[in-house]
Amino acid sequence: MKKLIETFKNIWMIEDLRQRILITILFIAIYRLGSFVVLPGIDPSQLTALRTQTEAGLMSLLNMFSGGAFSNASIFALGIMPYISASIVIQLLGIAVPAFQKMQREGESGRRKMNQYTRYLTILILLVQAPAYLTNLKMQSAGALSPAISWTTFMITSTIILAAGSMFILWLGERITDKGIGNGVSLIIMIGIIARLPEAFGQEFVARLNNLSGGGLLMFIVEVVILLFVVCAAILLVQGTRKIPVQYAKRVVGGQQFGGARQYIPLKLFAANVMPIIFAQALMFIPITLIGFTSVDQATPFMQMMVDHTSVLYNVIFALLIIAFTYFYTAITLNPTQMAEDMKRNNGFIPGIKPGKATAEYIDQIMSRITLPGSLALAIIACMPAFAGLLNVKAEFAQFFGGTSLLILVGVVLDTLQQIESHLLMRHYDGLLSSGRIHGRSGMSAY
């Protein structure tokens, strides 16, 4: 406790870090405040049916990622997920379309162009999702709409407001990345998830106390123990590392001797960060957007399973997407050929491996070996809420038994702590742990 207090004092003494944390808190407060600002013409007391609809199924996940704004008919109801969906499409185009591949090779200017295209695509997605959301709002809570406003006027104005709200959230995320402690978009997603945790925890506690035949308080304690175990497993997964030794040969420059030291290349078990989970989840939201929020009951059996996050089909496809995106992001994040060239240029080599092509093949082989178990572990943890549902855990609380929510929470929290720790270590202060090291996901974020 004494060390923790001392660390907080050190954080406050560093002016730049203090300002970044305060700016981050300010932007997060603005985001949370906007989650309760209801669309013009809506009576929030008449949204009971909409809130009931978002208590289970894929709607509950949409509500969780928006921090409850979805069920509040808020100006931030669509959240940040349309931008994530657009990012997926643009990055896939960077693999398949030569024009986008060229932009990727143009460095900073190409990155700015691709970011601009991502924003344009985000707006197009919002112009589809916003009317679907408003139609569902009318079907579920028609009494909440003010009779003084025509439906056409409400649809047009609210579509603009919802689109502007999501783009404003994106702007907040970018400001947190630039002016705050980093990982802006990921941090906003994490805050939305955390906002749902106290309510879900309380609901599960009350439900277990009222259900003595189902184990009562004892069963609730068992659930909490299992939850803590899954959290620990997720932390170990995020921090898992395979180190490859690199020997640097001695060289003499200007009469001085350099090199000769042995270093290590840390290859992360979770090198793709939390992005595979976020991207896979964003794709799983597409079916409910295509069929419309109001048409789930009239959809085909296949589509009904695709919008039920507890169904076998949903979880199988979700797991396969996670595995695929893990390999995809690992491939674009770590380039074995470039790593081998950098080692050769700096007179380094892996003991027992020839420099150049053989080194690149060796690193690629190691990455393939650790990526497979890492991606499988991610997929298993991501599907844990479905197993929790089989034990009669309430849907809101079951989402924290692994799944997208837990992995995002663990990954983003560790990355944020790592950002703070790096500021402390640069100014020769002790870190947040006695070892002075917090192993985040990789020190990088996709946003």
C-alpha positions as CSV (number, residue, x, y, z in Angstrom):
1,M,0.0,0.0,0.0
2,K,2.8,2.4,0.9
3,K,4.5,1.8,-2.5
4,L,1.2,2.4,-4.3
5,I,0.7,5.7,-2.5
6,E,4.2,6.7,-3.4
7,T,3.6,5.8,-7.0
8,F,0.5,8.0,-7.2
9,K,2.6,10.8,-5.7
10,N,5.2,10.3,-8.4
11,I,2.5,10.3,-11.1
12,W,1.2,13.6,-9.8
13,M,4.7,15.1,-9.7
14,I,5.3,14.5,-13.4
15,E,3.5,17.5,-15.0
16,D,3.2,16.0,-18.5
17,L,1.8,12.7,-17.2
18,R,-0.6,14.5,-14.8
19,Q,-2.0,16.6,-17.6
20,R,-2.5,13.6,-19.9
21,I,-4.3,11.7,-17.2
22,L,-6.6,14.7,-16.4
23,I,-7.3,15.2,-20.1
24,T,-8.2,11.5,-20.4
25,I,-10.6,11.7,-17.4
26,L,-12.2,14.8,-18.9
27,F,-12.8,13.2,-22.3
28,I,-14.1,10.0,-20.6
29,A,-16.5,12.1,-18.5
30,I,-17.8,13.9,-21.6
31,Y,-18.4,10.5,-23.3
32,R,-20.2,9.1,-20.3
33,L,-22.4,12.2,-20.0
34,G,-23.3,12.0,-23.6
35,S,-24.5,8.4,-23.1
36,F,-27.4,9.8,-21.0
37,V,-28.4,12.7,-23.4
38,V,-31.6,11.4,-25.0
39,L,-32.5,12.1,-28.6
40,P,-34.7,15.1,-29.1
41,G,-38.4,14.1,-29.1
42,I,-37.9,11.0,-26.9
43,D,-39.5,10.5,-23.4
44,P,-36.9,8.5,-21.5
45,S,-39.5,7.2,-19.1
46,Q,-41.2,5.3,-21.9
47,L,-38.2,3.2,-23.0
48,T,-39.0,0.2,-20.8
49,A,-39.6,-2.1,-23.8
50,L,-36.3,-1.0,-25.4
51,R,-34.4,-1.7,-22.2
52,T,-36.1,-5.1,-21.9
53,Q,-35.0,-5.9,-25.5
54,T,-31.4,-5.2,-24.7
55,E,-31.2,-7.4,-21.7
56,A,-30.4,-10.6,-23.7
57,G,-29.1,-11.8,-27.0
58,L,-26.9,-9.8,-29.4
59,M,-28.7,-6.6,-28.4
60,S,-27.2,-6.9,-24.9
61,L,-23.7,-6.9,-26.5
62,L,-24.6,-3.8,-28.6
63,N,-25.8,-2.1,-25.4
64,M,-22.7,-3.1,-23.5
65,F,-20.3,-1.7,-26.2
66,S,-22.2,1.6,-26.2
67,G,-22.0,1.8,-22.4
68,G,-25.8,1.6,-22.1
69,A,-26.4,4.4,-24.6
70,F,-28.2,2.0,-26.9
71,S,-31.0,1.3,-24.4
72,N,-31.1,5.0,-23.4
73,A,-31.9,6.1,-26.9
74,S,-28.9,8.4,-26.5
75,I,-27.2,10.5,-29.0
76,F,-24.3,8.1,-28.6
77,A,-26.5,5.0,-29.1
78,L,-24.5,3.6,-32.0
79,G,-21.2,3.9,-30.2
80,I,-17.8,3.3,-31.8
81,M,-18.5,-0.1,-33.5
82,P,-19.4,1.4,-36.9
83,Y,-15.9,2.8,-37.1
84,I,-14.4,-0.6,-36.1
85,S,-16.4,-2.2,-38.9
86,A,-15.2,0.3,-41.4
87,S,-11.6,-0.2,-40.2
88,I,-12.0,-4.0,-40.9
89,V,-13.1,-3.3,-44.5
90,I,-10.4,-0.8,-45.2
91,Q,-7.6,-3.0,-43.8
92,L,-8.9,-6.0,-45.8
93,L,-8.9,-3.8,-48.9
94,G,-5.2,-3.1,-48.1
95,I,-4.5,-6.8,-48.7
96,A,-6.7,-7.4,-51.8
97,V,-6.8,-4.1,-53.7
98,P,-3.5,-2.8,-55.4
99,A,-4.5,0.9,-54.9
100,F,-4.9,0.4,-51.2
101,Q,-1.7,-1.6,-51.1
102,K,0.1,1.3,-52.7
103,M,-1.3,3.7,-50.1
104,Q,0.0,1.5,-47.3
105,R,3.5,1.8,-48.8
106,E,3.4,5.6,-48.9
107,G,4.1,5.9,-45.2
108,E,2.4,8.7,-43.2
109,S,0.6,10.3,-46.2
110,G,-0.8,6.9,-47.2
111,R,-1.9,6.3,-43.6
112,R,-3.8,9.6,-43.6
113,K,-5.6,8.8,-46.8
114,M,-6.7,5.4,-45.5
115,N,-7.9,7.0,-42.3
116,Q,-9.9,9.4,-44.3
117,Y,-11.5,6.6,-46.4
118,T,-12.2,4.8,-43.1
119,R,-14.2,7.9,-41.9
120,Y,-16.1,8.1,-45.1
121,L,-17.1,4.4,-44.9
122,T,-18.0,4.9,-41.2
123,I,-20.5,7.6,-42.2
124,L,-22.0,5.3,-44.8
125,I,-22.4,2.5,-42.3
126,L,-24.0,5.0,-39.8
127,L,-26.5,6.1,-42.4
128,V,-27.6,2.5,-42.6
129,Q,-27.5,1.6,-38.9
130,A,-29.2,4.8,-37.7
131,P,-32.5,4.3,-39.6
132,A,-32.5,0.7,-38.5
133,Y,-32.0,1.7,-34.9
134,L,-34.8,4.4,-35.1
135,T,-37.2,1.9,-36.7
136,N,-36.6,-0.5,-33.9
137,L,-37.1,2.3,-31.4
138,K,-40.4,3.1,-32.9
139,M,-41.5,-0.6,-32.9
140,Q,-40.4,-1.1,-29.3
141,S,-41.3,2.2,-27.6
142,A,-43.7,4.1,-29.9
143,G,-45.1,5.8,-26.8
144,A,-41.7,7.5,-26.2
145,L,-41.9,9.5,-29.4
146,S,-43.4,13.0,-29.1
147,P,-46.6,13.3,-31.1
148,A,-45.6,16.9,-31.9
149,I,-42.9,15.7,-34.3
150,S,-43.6,13.9,-37.5
151,W,-41.9,10.5,-38.1
152,T,-40.2,11.8,-41.2
153,T,-38.7,14.8,-39.5
154,F,-37.7,12.7,-36.5
155,M,-36.0,10.1,-38.7
156,I,-34.0,12.6,-40.7
157,T,-32.9,14.7,-37.7
158,S,-32.2,11.8,-35.5
159,T,-30.1,10.0,-38.2
160,I,-27.9,13.1,-38.5
161,I,-27.6,13.3,-34.7
162,L,-26.7,9.6,-34.3
163,A,-24.1,9.8,-37.0
164,A,-22.7,13.0,-35.6
165,G,-22.6,11.4,-32.1
166,S,-20.6,8.4,-33.3
167,M,-18.2,10.6,-35.1
168,F,-17.8,12.7,-32.0
169,I,-16.9,9.6,-30.0
170,L,-14.3,8.9,-32.6
171,W,-12.9,12.4,-32.2
172,L,-12.8,11.9,-28.4
173,G,-10.9,8.7,-28.9
174,E,-8.3,10.4,-31.2
175,R,-7.9,13.2,-28.7
176,I,-7.2,10.7,-25.9
177,T,-4.6,9.1,-28.1
178,D,-2.9,12.4,-29.0
179,K,-3.4,14.4,-25.8
180,G,-4.2,11.7,-23.2
181,I,-2.6,8.4,-22.2
182,G,-3.1,6.7,-25.5
183,N,-5.2,3.9,-26.9
184,G,-8.2,6.2,-27.2
185,V,-10.7,4.1,-29.1
186,S,-9.9,1.0,-27.2
187,L,-10.1,3.0,-23.9
188,I,-13.6,4.3,-24.8
189,I,-14.8,0.7,-25.6
190,M,-13.4,-0.4,-22.2
191,I,-15.1,2.4,-20.3
192,G,-18.4,1.5,-21.9
193,I,-17.9,-2.1,-20.7
194,I,-16.9,-1.2,-17.2
195,A,-20.0,1.1,-16.9
196,R,-22.2,-2.1,-17.2
197,L,-20.3,-4.2,-14.7
198,P,-21.7,-2.8,-11.3
199,E,-25.3,-3.2,-12.5
200,A,-24.7,-6.7,-13.9
201,F,-22.9,-7.7,-10.7
202,G,-25.7,-6.4,-8.5
203,Q,-28.4,-8.1,-10.6
204,E,-26.7,-11.5,-10.4
205,F,-26.2,-11.1,-6.7
206,V,-29.9,-10.4,-6.1
207,A,-31.0,-13.1,-8.5
208,R,-28.9,-15.7,-6.7
209,L,-30.2,-14.6,-3.3
210,N,-33.8,-15.0,-4.5
211,N,-33.1,-18.4,-6.0
212,L,-32.2,-20.5,-3.0
213,S,-33.0,-23.8,-4.8
214,G,-30.3,-22.9,-7.3
215,G,-27.5,-22.6,-4.8
216,G,-28.2,-19.1,-3.5
217,L,-25.3,-17.2,-2.1
218,L,-22.9,-20.2,-2.4
219,M,-23.5,-20.4,-6.1
220,F,-22.8,-16.7,-6.4
221,I,-19.5,-17.1,-4.6
222,V,-18.6,-20.0,-7.0
223,E,-19.3,-17.7,-9.9
224,V,-17.1,-15.0,-8.6
225,V,-14.2,-17.5,-8.0
226,I,-14.6,-18.8,-11.6
227,L,-14.7,-15.2,-12.8
228,L,-11.4,-14.4,-11.0
229,F,-9.8,-17.6,-12.4
230,V,-10.8,-16.6,-16.0
231,V,-9.4,-13.1,-15.4
232,C,-6.1,-14.5,-14.2
233,A,-6.0,-16.8,-17.2
234,A,-6.6,-13.8,-19.5
235,I,-3.8,-11.8,-17.9
236,L,-1.4,-14.7,-18.3
237,L,-2.4,-15.1,-21.9
238,V,-1.9,-11.4,-22.6
239,Q,1.5,-11.4,-20.9
240,G,2.8,-14.7,-22.4
241,T,6.1,-14.3,-24.2
242,R,8.6,-16.5,-26.1
243,K,12.1,-15.0,-26.1
244,I,14.5,-15.7,-28.9
245,P,18.2,-15.1,-28.0
246,V,20.2,-12.9,-30.4
247,Q,24.0,-12.7,-30.2
248,Y,25.7,-9.5,-31.5
249,A,29.2,-10.0,-32.7
250,K,32.0,-7.8,-31.5
251,R,33.2,-5.0,-33.8
252,V,35.7,-2.2,-33.5
253,V,34.8,1.3,-34.7
254,G,37.3,4.2,-34.3
255,G,39.3,2.2,-31.8
256,Q,36.3,1.4,-29.6
257,Q,34.7,-2.0,-29.3
258,F,31.0,-2.5,-29.7
259,G,28.6,-5.5,-29.6
260,G,29.3,-8.9,-28.2
261,A,26.2,-8.8,-25.9
262,R,23.4,-11.2,-26.0
263,Q,19.8,-9.8,-26.2
264,Y,16.4,-11.3,-26.7
265,I,13.5,-10.8,-29.1
266,P,10.3,-11.0,-27.1
267,L,7.6,-12.7,-29.3
268,K,4.2,-12.2,-27.6
269,L,1.7,-15.0,-27.4
270,F,-0.8,-12.3,-27.8
271,A,1.1,-10.3,-30.4
272,A,-2.1,-9.3,-32.3
273,N,-3.3,-7.3,-29.3
274,V,-7.0,-7.2,-28.5
275,M,-7.9,-6.2,-32.1
276,P,-8.8,-9.7,-33.3
277,I,-11.5,-9.8,-30.6
278,I,-12.9,-6.3,-31.4
279,F,-12.8,-7.0,-35.2
280,A,-14.4,-10.4,-34.9
281,Q,-17.2,-9.0,-32.7
282,A,-17.8,-6.1,-35.1
283,L,-18.3,-8.6,-38.0
284,M,-20.7,-10.6,-35.8
285,F,-22.9,-7.5,-35.5
286,I,-23.4,-7.4,-39.3
287,P,-26.3,-10.0,-39.4
288,I,-28.5,-8.0,-37.0
289,T,-27.8,-4.9,-39.0
290,L,-28.7,-6.6,-42.3
291,I,-32.0,-8.1,-41.1
292,G,-32.9,-5.1,-39.0
293,F,-33.3,-4.8,-35.3
294,T,-37.1,-5.4,-35.6
295,S,-37.0,-8.5,-37.9
296,V,-35.3,-11.0,-35.7
297,D,-38.4,-13.1,-35.0
298,Q,-39.3,-13.2,-38.8
299,A,-35.7,-14.1,-39.9
300,T,-34.7,-17.6,-41.1
301,P,-33.5,-20.1,-38.5
302,F,-29.9,-19.6,-39.8
303,M,-30.1,-15.8,-39.2
304,Q,-31.7,-16.3,-35.8
305,M,-28.8,-18.4,-34.7
306,M,-26.4,-15.8,-36.1
307,V,-27.9,-13.1,-33.8
308,D,-28.0,-15.3,-30.8
309,H,-24.6,-15.1,-29.1
310,T,-25.3,-18.3,-27.1
311,S,-26.0,-20.5,-30.1
312,V,-23.5,-23.1,-31.3
313,L,-23.3,-21.6,-34.8
314,Y,-22.6,-18.1,-33.6
315,N,-19.8,-19.2,-31.3
316,V,-18.2,-21.5,-33.9
317,I,-18.1,-18.7,-36.5
318,F,-16.9,-16.2,-33.8
319,A,-14.1,-18.5,-32.7
320,L,-13.0,-19.0,-36.4
321,L,-13.0,-15.3,-37.0
322,I,-10.8,-14.7,-33.9
323,I,-8.3,-17.3,-35.0
324,A,-8.2,-15.8,-38.5
325,F,-7.8,-12.2,-37.3
326,T,-5.1,-13.3,-34.9
327,Y,-3.0,-14.7,-37.7
328,F,-3.8,-11.7,-39.9
329,Y,-2.8,-9.1,-37.3
330,T,0.3,-11.1,-36.3
331,A,1.4,-11.2,-39.9
332,I,1.0,-7.4,-40.4
333,T,2.4,-6.5,-37.0
334,L,5.6,-8.7,-37.1
335,N,7.6,-9.0,-40.3
336,P,10.1,-11.8,-39.9
337,T,12.0,-10.8,-43.0
338,Q,12.4,-7.2,-41.8
339,M,13.5,-8.5,-38.3
340,A,16.1,-10.7,-39.9
341,E,17.4,-7.9,-42.1
342,D,17.7,-5.6,-39.1
343,M,19.7,-8.2,-37.1
344,K,22.0,-8.8,-40.0
345,R,22.5,-5.1,-40.5
346,N,23.5,-4.7,-36.8
347,N,25.9,-7.6,-37.0
348,G,23.5,-9.9,-35.0
349,F,22.5,-13.5,-35.4
350,I,20.5,-16.2,-33.7
351,P,22.9,-18.9,-32.3
352,G,22.8,-21.9,-34.6
353,I,20.8,-20.2,-37.3
354,K,22.3,-18.7,-40.5
355,P,21.7,-14.9,-40.9
356,G,19.3,-13.7,-43.6
357,K,16.6,-16.0,-45.1
358,A,17.2,-18.8,-42.6
359,T,16.7,-16.4,-39.7
360,A,13.5,-15.1,-41.2
361,E,12.1,-18.6,-41.7
362,Y,13.1,-19.6,-38.1
363,I,11.3,-16.5,-36.6
364,D,8.3,-17.2,-38.8
365,Q,8.2,-20.8,-37.6
366,I,8.4,-19.8,-34.0
367,M,5.6,-17.2,-34.5
368,S,3.4,-19.9,-36.2
369,R,3.9,-22.2,-33.2
370,I,2.9,-19.7,-30.6
371,T,0.2,-18.0,-32.6
372,L,-1.9,-21.2,-32.9
373,P,-2.2,-21.9,-29.2
374,G,-2.6,-18.2,-28.5
375,S,-5.5,-17.9,-31.0
376,L,-7.2,-21.0,-29.7
377,A,-7.0,-19.8,-26.1
378,L,-8.4,-16.5,-27.2
379,A,-11.3,-18.2,-29.0
380,I,-12.1,-20.4,-25.9
381,I,-12.1,-17.4,-23.5
382,A,-14.2,-15.4,-26.0
383,C,-16.8,-18.2,-26.0
384,M,-17.0,-18.6,-22.2
385,P,-20.1,-16.4,-21.8
386,A,-22.1,-19.0,-23.7
387,F,-21.0,-21.7,-21.3
388,A,-21.8,-19.4,-18.4
389,G,-25.4,-19.1,-19.8
390,L,-25.8,-22.8,-19.6
391,L,-25.3,-22.5,-15.8
392,N,-28.2,-20.1,-15.6
393,V,-25.9,-17.0,-15.1
394,K,-27.8,-13.9,-16.1
395,A,-26.9,-12.6,-19.5
396,E,-25.5,-9.3,-18.3
397,F,-23.2,-10.9,-15.8
398,A,-22.3,-13.9,-18.1
399,Q,-20.7,-11.4,-20.6
400,F,-17.9,-10.9,-18.1
401,F,-17.0,-14.6,-17.9
402,G,-14.5,-14.2,-20.6
403,G,-15.8,-13.1,-23.9
404,T,-15.0,-9.9,-25.7
405,S,-15.7,-7.8,-22.7
406,L,-13.1,-9.5,-20.4
407,L,-10.4,-9.7,-23.0
408,I,-10.8,-6.0,-23.9
409,L,-10.8,-5.0,-20.2
410,V,-7.6,-7.0,-19.5
411,G,-5.8,-5.9,-22.6
412,V,-6.6,-2.2,-22.4
413,V,-6.0,-2.0,-18.7
414,L,-2.5,-3.6,-19.0
415,D,-1.7,-1.3,-22.0
416,T,-2.8,1.8,-20.1
417,L,-0.7,0.8,-17.0
418,Q,2.2,0.2,-19.3
419,Q,1.9,3.7,-20.8
420,I,1.9,5.2,-17.3
421,E,4.8,3.0,-16.3
422,S,6.9,4.1,-19.3
423,H,6.4,7.8,-18.3
424,L,7.6,6.9,-14.7
425,L,10.6,4.9,-15.8
426,M,11.7,7.6,-18.3
427,R,11.9,10.0,-15.4
428,H,13.7,7.5,-13.1
429,Y,10.7,6.8,-10.9
430,D,9.8,3.3,-9.7
431,G,7.1,1.7,-11.8
432,L,3.7,0.5,-10.7
433,L,5.0,-2.9,-9.7
434,S,8.0,-3.8,-7.5
435,S,9.7,-5.3,-10.6
436,G,9.3,-2.0,-12.4
437,R,7.8,-3.8,-15.4
438,I,4.2,-4.3,-16.6
439,H,4.0,-6.5,-19.7
440,G,1.2,-5.1,-21.8
441,R,0.0,-6.6,-25.0
442,S,2.8,-5.3,-27.2
443,G,3.3,-1.7,-26.4
444,M,1.3,-0.8,-29.6
445,S,-2.3,-0.2,-30.4
446,A,-4.1,-0.3,-33.7
447,Y,-5.8,3.0,-32.9
